[in-house]
Each structure stands twice: as C-alpha cells, then as structure tokens.
Amino acid sequence: MISPKKNMLLWEQRIDEINKSGMTVKEWCEKNGISKHKYNYWKHKIITMKEKPD
C-alpha cells in the first residue's frame, strides 16, 4: 500500500500533468482510467492542505 505522503505527491504530479496536458479533466481522467470523483477529492484535499497553516 502506498503511504499517504507518497499518494499526496502522486496526485500533485497528476494535477500538474492535467493542467499542462491541454485536455479537460474529464478527457484526462477517461484516458488514464481515473474517476473524476477521485480527481476532485484529491484536488480538494491538496488545496486544503496547502492552505492549512503549519
């Protein structure tokens, strides 16, 4: 099982890839076999973590 920290890093990379791909989120998710729900969950989680004061 992947550690939470590695999973967070993986999703940060995926979100960056989506932004650079020129595809819509829906297109990218379909191409990569990832549900849009999972993408939205992780994007929200990452944004929340970055806004959270240390």
N, C-alpha and C positions, 0 to 999 in steps of 0.2 A: 504494500500500500504506500502511496506517495504521501510525504509529510505535508502538513498544512502550509508550511513556508514555501516548499517547492511548488505546491499547487498554486499558490498565490503568484509566484514568479512565472509559472507556465501561463497563467491567464493574463498576466500583464503583457507577456510577449504575444499572446494570441490577439489581444485587443489592439496592440500596436500594429500587428500584421493586418488585421481587418482595416484599420484606419489607412494604412499605406496601400492596400490592395486595389482600391478604386471600386470594389464591389459593395453592394449593400450588405448589411448584417445578415439578412435573410439568405442572400446568394452565398455568402461565405460559409455560413452555418450549414446550408444544404450540401455544399461542395465538400465540406470537411466532416460531415456526419455528426454535427453537434446541434443540439436543440437550441432554438432561440431563447427558450426559457432559461437554460443553463448559462448562456451568454449574459442575459440580463441579470441573473443572480450574481455572477462573478463581477460584472462591471459595477453593480451597485455596491458589492462588498469591498471592492478595491477603492472606489471613491470614498466610501465611508471610512475606511482605514486610513486613507491619506489625509482626510480632514480631521481625524481624531487627534487631539493634542497628546503629546508624549508624557 
